[in-house]
Amino acid sequence: MGQGTWTRWGRGSCEGWSLWLGDIVRGQVTRGIDVPPTWSASFNSTDLGGYPTRDEAMARVEEAVVRSMGEAMADWSIFRPRAKPAVG
């Protein structure tokens, strides 16, 4: 996918955008078929609701990414892998 950038997929009115950061972050924005269209946002399979514009939906996903990554980076700074057990 986009390696840290929004990537468009679909065709015509079947439009979606994905934001992937490694295997950790999966953000997605999809266009509804209603008139006027609404945009659904999700982050790591969690529904973030519907928005009147694509930009608003993307902003909501980005807010979730920033919040989540801040928490993950704080945890990462104190994470220490367990020592491997001795063999033999």
KAPE-V674817 format. One record per residue. PSI is psi in degrees with one decimal (* if undefined). D_LAST is the distance of its C-alpha to the last C-alpha in Angstrom with 2 decimals. Layout:
psi = (PSI/PSI)
d_last = (D_LAST/D_LAST)
This chain:
psi = (-148.6/-5.0/55.6/6.1/156.4/135.0/127.9/142.2/166.3/-171.5/134.7/-129.7/-7.8/80.7/141.6/160.4/138.2/145.8/112.2/135.2/99.3/-143.4/9.7/-43.7/129.4/100.6/145.8/142.6/128.4/145.4/132.0/165.8/2.5/167.9/122.0/157.0/144.8/158.0/124.9/138.5/142.7/152.8/118.7/49.7/12.3/125.6/128.6/6.4/-177.0/150.9/150.5/-21.7/156.9/-41.2/-39.6/-41.6/-43.0/-40.7/-39.9/-42.0/-44.7/-36.6/-44.1/-39.1/-48.0/-45.8/-48.3/-43.3/-33.8/-44.5/-42.9/-41.6/-37.6/-45.0/-39.5/-35.8/-21.8/-4.8/135.6/123.4/148.2/145.9/143.2/137.7/146.4/140.6/134.1/*)
d_last = (43.37/45.02/42.19/43.64/47.23/49.31/49.62/52.57/52.35/54.94/58.53/61.84/61.89/58.38/56.71/53.38/51.35/47.59/45.59/41.88/39.54/36.24/34.65/35.55/39.35/41.67/45.31/48.16/51.95/54.07/57.83/59.56/62.46/64.84/67.86/67.45/63.77/61.16/57.72/54.65/51.68/48.09/44.86/41.49/43.39/45.31/49.08/50.82/54.32/57.23/59.13/62.48/61.21/58.20/57.99/57.84/55.08/53.06/53.64/52.32/49.11/48.73/49.25/46.44/44.15/44.99/44.48/41.17/39.81/40.93/38.91/35.85/36.15/36.41/33.23/31.50/32.45/30.42/27.49/24.06/21.04/18.27/15.31/12.38/9.51/6.53/3.76/0.00)
